[in-house]
Structures are given as C-alpha cells and as structure tokens.
C-alpha cells in the first residue's frame, strides 16, 4: 500500500533553533495533517491542510501543502524544550478513504 | 470541548481473559476510529464507525470486536488475545464532513501476559 516518506527520522537540536521536517508521497494527496505525540499520550492535531500551496501557522509552527500535492513541510521556529516528541505527518490520497501516516520524526531539544 | 476520553489508561490481561476498552467524545462527531500503535511506530487503523455503523474493518482478527452503542461511545471488546497484541490502543473521532481531521484520545496501554 501507499507509504509516506517522512524525514528526518530524528533530530537533536539546541533550544532556540529552528526545525524543518517533511513528508513525501508517490501519489497525489488531497489532505495533509501534522500531529505531535508525547510519550504515553495520543497524537495531537497541530495543523490540517486542504489546498495545494496552502501555508498555515499555529503559533511557532508553520506547515505547507506542497504545490505538487505530493509533499508537505512542517517548520518549528525558536524551539523550546516542550517541543520534544514525535511528529507524524498524515495524509489522504486523492482516491483514498483512510488516513495514511508517516513513520514519524523524533525531536529532541537540549537547553 | 475537544476531548476524547479513553478508559482504562492501562490494562494488563491474560490470554484467556475478556476485557473491554471504552472511548467517549462529546464533540458531536459522527465518525469514530480504533487504532493500534506499537512503540515508536505510527498508528495503524483497525476500525471505522460512521453514524454508528461499522464502515471499515482493516482485516482485524476476530479476537477484537468493536461496538458503537451510540454516537458518543465506542467500545473495543477483547478476547483470547496474544502477547503480540500488546500495544497502545487509540480512539479517535472526526466530523463526518472533515473525516481526516481526527482527534485522538490518550490511549489505553494494553499488556497481554
């Protein structure tokens, strides 16, 4: 089945640095979402994107729906220790029914 | 209220036990989901309910039996599980017209001994 390529797999950064991660697919997607999951908790929806080229912010987080409709990007500005966690991209194919998840990016922030 | 609640938080059960996981939401969402998640892996879809009817079953073994008593509640009945079924079980809900904005509960950590 369809898989999403999410990169990087993990990141180790200093507090205050900016972070970028991305997700790519081999087919066209109609929807892209970004979730964050803390240890022992469920994923929390950060940003949902529905249109190619769409750029949406949520505080220090900004996500974009790629114009090819085969990728999406998440940027975190001025990282803080509570940004630590696993970030998952997820999306829906043009003709799909279920949400497909990427393998996640594990973010570690040192202060 | 954007909360999905799940009980219990943790569950340990033997392979011959019968137990149930419960999920509740009061956001008026008409689609509800069960996912299974192994450590450091993405969630895997198990079941989808739409308007209290089972619409998707992702070839889940019959030892997992979902139930949707009403639009706010979702149960997952467990029977004769295997140790490899140990995982975090997540419930999610969404609006029917925005089915891909799924809101997750905190999960039930299940250990099968």
HADDOCK unambig.tbl for C-alpha pairs under 7 A between the chains (distance, minus, plus):
assign (segid A and resid 41 and name CA) (segid B and resid 106 and name CA) 4.64 0.50 0.50
assign (segid A and resid 41 and name CA) (segid B and resid 107 and name CA) 6.40 0.50 0.50
assign (segid A and resid 42 and name CA) (segid B and resid 90 and name CA) 6.70 0.50 0.50
assign (segid A and resid 42 and name CA) (segid B and resid 104 and name CA) 5.69 0.50 0.50
assign (segid A and resid 42 and name CA) (segid B and resid 105 and name CA) 5.54 0.50 0.50
assign (segid A and resid 42 and name CA) (segid B and resid 106 and name CA) 4.23 0.50 0.50
assign (segid A and resid 42 and name CA) (segid B and resid 107 and name CA) 5.74 0.50 0.50
assign (segid A and resid 43 and name CA) (segid B and resid 104 and name CA) 5.99 0.50 0.50
assign (segid A and resid 44 and name CA) (segid B and resid 103 and name CA) 6.91 0.50 0.50
assign (segid A and resid 44 and name CA) (segid B and resid 104 and name CA) 6.61 0.50 0.50
assign (segid A and resid 45 and name CA) (segid B and resid 103 and name CA) 6.58 0.50 0.50
assign (segid A and resid 48 and name CA) (segid B and resid 101 and name CA) 6.82 0.50 0.50
assign (segid A and resid 99 and name CA) (segid B and resid 100 and name CA) 6.50 0.50 0.50
assign (segid A and resid 101 and name CA) (segid B and resid 42 and name CA) 6.13 0.50 0.50
assign (segid A and resid 102 and name CA) (segid B and resid 42 and name CA) 6.73 0.50 0.50
assign (segid A and resid 103 and name CA) (segid B and resid 41 and name CA) 6.16 0.50 0.50
assign (segid A and resid 103 and name CA) (segid B and resid 42 and name CA) 5.54 0.50 0.50
assign (segid A and resid 104 and name CA) (segid B and resid 42 and name CA) 6.77 0.50 0.50
